[in-house]
Amino acid sequence: MSIEVQPFGNLSTGEAASLFTLTNKNGLSAKITNYGGILVALSVPDRDGKFADIVLGKDSLDDYASGHPYFGAITGRVAGRISGAQFTLEGKTYPLAANNGPNCLHGGLKGYDQLVWAAETINDHGVNKLRLSITDPDGSNGFPGTVECTVTYALLDDNTLEIAYTASTDKTTPLNLTNHSYFNLKGSGEGDILGHEVQIFADSVASIDANSTLLGRREPVVDGFNDYRDPVVLGSRDLNGNNADIHFFLENARTKLPQVAAIVHEPTSGRTVEVFTTEPGVQFYAGLFLSADAPEIGKDGVIHGAMTGFCLETQDYADSVNCPEMGGAILRPDEPFSSTTLYRFSAK
Ligand code: BGC
C-alpha cells in the first residue's frame, strides 16, 4: 500500500493541513486529511470494476472549516450525546456546552473533528499506515484530564479500511471515539440510500426521547421497525429517530478482535460494506437531517438531501458517564484504551 501527501490548505489560524492518499494493490484509494482526521474520499469498485467515491464530503479545507455535519470526521472526546450536557465524576460536576438541544453532542463546540492532528506514516508489520495524533488538554470543552489520542488509518489489500484508535489520560474522563463517515454505496451524489439493504447484528437499542436524549435504558428491537438482524431495504420503512438515528447494542458487546457489526449491500452497483468492530455498539444514522436547515453542499457542488448517506458509527454508549450500567465509555489513567473498526468492501 502506498501513501502520498499533498497540501490541503491553511486554516484561518494559519495551521496547515495535508491530504494523504492511501492506495492499495487493487487500486482502491482513501483520501484523508489531518484536519479532523476526515475521510474525504473513498474510491471503491462496483461489480463491473467501475470505481466511485462512496463517501460524502466537501471540496476544500475552507468548506470543511465553515461547518459540516461531521462528514467523515473523527468524533471525540465523546462521540454521541451526553445527556443534559453535564456529568459528575469522582464527586465533581462538569458542565459542558449544550450544542444539540439540551445535550452535548460529539465532544462539544470544538471537538476532535476540528483539530489539526499531527500526522506520520508508519510501517506496521510491512503495511504502510497513516497515524494521526493529538494531545487534548485538561479542561478542553469542559472535560477533565489531558488525553493523548491516536487514530491510525490503513487501506489493506483485502479492500478493508482499517481504523485503529488508542487513548490514554492522566485523569478519569468520559471518552467515546468514532468515525462519522456517510456512505452511499451507489456513489456520493448519486441520490438517496433508500434502496440499500441494511443488516445490523443488534438485539437492543438505547431509549431516547424526542430530543434524542439518552434515557439510560435499553429496549429490545421491534420486528418491522428497528430490528435489522435480517437485511432490511431502507425505503421499506418509515425512517425516524428511533430506527435511523439510534444507538444499537451489538450482540457481541466489547471484543478483543473485531467482530461483524453490520453489513450493507446496494443492489444496483453490487457494492457491499461489512463493518467489523471491537466496540460494543453502533450508532446507525441514515442522514435524516442532511439539508434540514440549509442546502448541504458536497463535493462537486452536489446538494445532499435527507437520506443520501448513512453512518455506522461504531462506539460505546455515549452517556456512560451518567449511566455506567449502560456502557464503558470512560477512560481511566491506569487503563489505556484501544479499539479497531474495519470497513471491508466487495461487490457482487
Ligand atoms: C447523530 C445525529 C446527528 C449527526 C450529525 C449523529 O451521530 O446521532 O443525530 O444529526 O450525528 O451531527
Residues whose N, C-alpha, C, O or C-beta is under 5 A from the ligand:
A	BS01	BGC	P69 Y70 D245 Y285 F289
